[in-house]
Amino acid sequence: MDDWYPVRLAPRDGTPVILWMEDAEAPPTYPVTVGVWETDDITRRSHWRVVGARYGTHTYFDQHIVGWRPLPCMYRA
C-alpha cells in the first residue's frame, strides 16, 4: 500500500476519492473506482457511494475498502 491511505483517514465530507475495494492483494487498475462518503437522509446511516457506468450506483462500508487516494489534480498552478 505504498501510495494508499487507510480508509479511517478518508475524507467524510463528500469529497470524491479513488477507492481500493475488497481485494487486498490487487490494487485497482485503470479505470479506477471513485466514490464519495455520504449519509442517507432517512436512515442516517453513512456509507461509500460508488457510481459505475455499467452497474449503476452501489453502496459499500469501510470493511469493503482497503485504501484510498485523492483524485489527481487536473490543473496546474
N, C-alpha and C positions, 0 to 999 in steps of 0.2 A: 504494500500500500504506500508506495513512495510519495506520490503527489496527492493522495486521497486523505481526506479528513474523516474522523469518526462521526457517525450520524448524530451523536449527542452534541456536536458543535455546529450542526447545520442551522442556517437561519430559519426562524419560525415566524417570519413576518410577511410571507407571501412572495419572497424573492425566488425567482426560478433558479434552479441549480441542476447540475448533472448528477445523476444518481447511479451508483453501482449497486445493483439489486440482486439479492438471493444467492448467487453463486460466488462464494468466497474465493474459489480457485480461478475464476475467469473474469477479469475486469472488462468493462464494456468496450466494444469497438464501434467504429462509425457505422451507422448513425447511433448516437448516444441516446440514453433515456433522460428526459428532462421532466422535472416535477416541481411542485410547489407545496408548501405546508399550508393547510387550511383547516378551519373549524366549521363543522356543519352547523347551520343556524338552528336547526330543530333539535338535534340530539346533543349538541355542544361537544361532540367527540372530535378530536383533532386527528389528522391523517395526512399522508402524502397523496396528492392528486397527480397522476401521470396521464398525459394525453398522447395517444398514438394514432396515426392516420389509419392504420389497418384495423385496430381493435377498439377504438374509441377511448373513453375515459375509464381509468381503473384507480382503485384506492389501495394503498399499502400503508403498513405501520412500520415503526422503527425496526422491529425484528426482521423485516424483509430487506432492509437496507444495510449493505456492507460499508459503504462510504459515500462521500460526496465531494464535488469540486465546484468552484464558482464557474459560471459561464465565461467564456473568453470575452475580452473587451473588443468591441467592434469599431472603435475609433482610436485615433492617435492624438495625443495631447500636443 
